[in-house]
Amino acid sequence: LPLRSGGLAGLLYPLLGACLWAAVIGYKPVVIVHGLFDSSGDFILLQQFINESHPGTNVTVINLFDRSSSLQPMWKQVEGFKEAIYPIMQNAEDGVHFICYSQGGLVCRGILSTLSDHNVQSFISLSSPQAGQYGDTDYLRYLFPQFMKSNLFHLCYTAVGQRISICNYWNDPHHRDIYVNSSDYLALLNSERRNPNSTEWKNNFLKIKKLVLIGGPDDGVITPWQSSQFGFYDDNETVVEIQHQDLYLRDVFGLKTLAARGDLIICSVPGVEHVFWHKNETVFHLCMEKWLV
């Protein structure tokens, strides 16, 4: 018997069409890396947005270093996430996409810099303190109630402090020398501290096809918010935008090369608080959707 269009066929045909479309287009797998104090369960809406716009996409939210475990040292997290993500890469002939939120954006930079055979196509950095963090936020008051931004360097720039993730990218503009000498993570990634692997790390990082930097002025956590797009404070706490930053001008790890290739995308969205970036459908459609094909 022929199926009536209003009945089962009406349900099946669009579904079959979507499956065929996904099979033909072959959307690349998406790997999501969470941020400080998050867990994989916080990204259900983002998974939903991806599967609605790109049906059949294999989306994996890596379930590691959740909640308080996200305070573990950044290099330890890089190794753990790398181990979990590598098999996904190996099974993806055409590559994968990264969406890395908040602290996770810096974890992903560590992976992309140190993994020579990664196949990441789009690296979407979602409100991540890529140039570092320096601000009196609720997170800071919760973690270090006895400190303010002006004196946290006394803890962060010690061997003990460098065992706490947030201290690995704490970037005090008034104590640059101590930061450069003490930061085991961000200063190395930025080659602000002498790094014998800097050329290799740059070549690895430049294997990505697109770098998408998402942030906005109402974030309230990433400080300055422009750090999500590689802007940061000078020693007067005036924000210097990415194109005037030394690490961009000297193309230390490839930002200028990416820009010259047309592969550096900056997407700024006002009105979004930090904890809502991955739950905001407008942000997804404006800044992420087109880079996930």
N, C-alpha and C positions, 0 to 999 in steps of 0.2 A: 504494500500500500504506500502511495506517496505521502511523505510527511508534510503536513500543513505548515506554511511559513510562520503562522502564529504559534505553533506548538513547539515540539522538540527541535525541529529544524531551525526555528527562530533562535533557539539557544545554542545549538550545535554549530551552525555555519559560521557565526562570528568567532567562536572559539577555535574552530578548525582553521579559519582564516588567519587568526592571530598566531597559531602554532606554525602554520606554513610560512608566514611572514618572518617569524623568529628564526625558522630553519634556514630560510633563504638569506636573510640579512646576517644571521649568525652574530648576534650581539656578544661582545666580549664579556667575560666574567668580571664582576665588580667586587673588589675587596675593600671592606670598611674597617678602619682602625679608629678606636674610640679615644677619648681624652681623659683628663684627670678626674678621678672619682666616678667615671661612667662604667657601664657594663654593656654587654652586647644587646641586652634587652631594651636599651634606650633607643634603638635605631629601627624599630618596627615601622614607623611612618616613612622613613627614608627608603626602606626596602619596598614599601608599598608604592611610593612615588615612582621608583625605578621600574617596578614590574607593570605598573599601569602605562607608563610611556614607552617602555621597551619590553614587551611581553616575552617571557621565556628566558630573560637574563638570569644567569646564575649569580646570586648575590650572597657573599659570605661576610658576616660580621665576626671578626676574630675574637674568640672568647678567652682572652688572656689578660693578666694584670688588671683585673676588675677592681673597682672601688678603691680600698686603701692600698691594694697591691700596686696601683698606678703610681705610687710614690717611690717605687724601686728605681735604682739608677737607670738612666736612659740607655746606656750601652747594653745593660742586661735585658732591657725591654726590646731593643733592636734585635738582639740575638734570638730571643724567644719568638717574637713576631715573624722574624725572617724564617725560622724553622717551620712555623705553621703555614706561612704563605708560599714557601718555595714549591711544594707539591702542586698547589693550585696553578702556579706559573707553568710548571712542567707539563701540566695537562691542557694548557691553553695554547694551541699552536699559533694563534693570531695575537696572543698577548692578553693582558688584563688591564683594568683601570683601577686606580687607587682613589678612594675618598677618605681623607684623613682629617679628623676633627680635633681642633684645639691642640693639646699636647701631642696627640697622635700624628699631627702634621710634621712635628719634629722627629718623631720615631720613624716616620716614613722617609724623611730626608736621610736619616742614618742608614736605612735599608738601601735606598737608591744609590747612595754614595759608595757603599761598601760591597754591594753585590754586583759582580762584573757581568753576570749573564742574566740579569733581570730582563723582563719583557713588558714592562709597564708602558702603556701608551699615554693615557691621560693621568697626570698626578693632580688631583683636585685637593687643594689645601684649604680646608674650611675653618675660617677664623682661628688660625694657628699662630702662635707668637714666633714667627719665623726669624725675626731679628732680635728676639729676646723679650723679656718681661721686666717691667719696672713700675710697680704701682701698688698703692694701698687698697687692695681689693678685699672682698669678703673672704676669698680663699686664703689670702695672706693672714688676715686676722684669725681665721679658724686654725690654720696650721701653726702659726708663730705668733701667739697672742702678745708675747713680750717684745716683739719687734715691730718696727715701721720700715717703710721702704728705704729710708735714709740710713738705717743701721743694720739691715739684714745681711749686708756684705760681710759683717764680722762672723756670721755663721756660715753663709753660703760658700765663701771663698776659703774654706778649710777642707781638710781631708774628710772630716765627718759630714760637713755640709754637702759635699759632692756625692754623698751616698743617697741624697734625696733628689728626686727627679726635678722638682721645680728649681733647685739650686743649680742644676746642670745648664739651665738657660736663663738664670737670673743675670741681667745685664745692667749693672749700675753705671750710668754715664759719668758719674763723678769719681769713679775708681776704676778707670779703664785698665790701668797697668795691672792691678791685682786681678781683675777679671781675666785678662789675657793669660796671665801666668797660672791662674787657678782653675779656670773652667775646663773641665775634662771633656765637655761635649760640644756646646755651641761654638766656643772659640776654635775648636778643632775643625768642626764642620765648615766654619767660615774661613778657615786658614788664617785666622787672626793670631793664633798660636802656631808656632812652627810645626808643620805637618809634612813628613817625608812622603806621604801618600797623596798629597793634594792633587797632583796631575792625574793620577789614576782615578781618584774619587770624582774629579770633574768630568772625566771621560765617561765614567759610569753614569753619573747624574744626567749627562746630556743625551743618554740613550732614550730618555722619555720623549714623546712626540709633542705633548702639550703640558704646560704648567699653568694651572688656573688658581689664582690667588683671590680668595673671597673674604671680605670683611666689611665692617661698617662702623660709622661714628657713634652708634648707640649700643655698642657691644657691652660696655660696662665692666668687662673682665680683662681682656687683652689690653695692655697698657704699654705704650700708646696703641690705640687701635690700628694705626698704620703699620704696626709690626706684622700684622697679618699679610701685608703686601711689601714687606722688607723695608718699610720706613722705620726710623727710630730717632730717639732724642740725641741731640748733641750735648755738650757739657753744660749748656744753659737750659736744658730741657725744652728746647725748641725742636719740633719734629723736622727731620731732614727726609724728604721723600726718596723712594727707591732710586730714581734716576740720578740723584746727587750723592748717593751712598758710595763710599770707597769700594765696597765689595762688588758693586755693580759696575762702576767705572773701570775697575781693573779686571773685571770679568773673572773674579776669583774662582767661582765654581760653576760659571756658565750662564748667569742671568742675562748678561748682555748678548751672548750668543743666541740664547732662546729668543730674546726680543728681536734681534736681527733676522732670525728665521721666521718671525711672525708667530712664534709658538709660546709667547708669554701673554697670558690673558689676565687682566685685572678687573674684578667685578665687585663694585661697592654697592651695598644696599643699606639705606638708612632704616631706622625703626625696628631693628632686630636685636634683641638682647642675646647675650652669649649662649644661654642654655636652649635657645629656640632655633639656632641655625639649621639643625638637621631635622627640624619638625615643620619648617616653613615651606609651603608648596611654591610660593612665589620665588623664593631663593632657588629652589630646585629648578624651576622652569627657566629662570633668568640666567643662572650661572652654571648649572651642571648638566642639564638634559642633553644639550647638543654635543657634549664632549664624551658621551658614554656610548657612542656607536662603534 
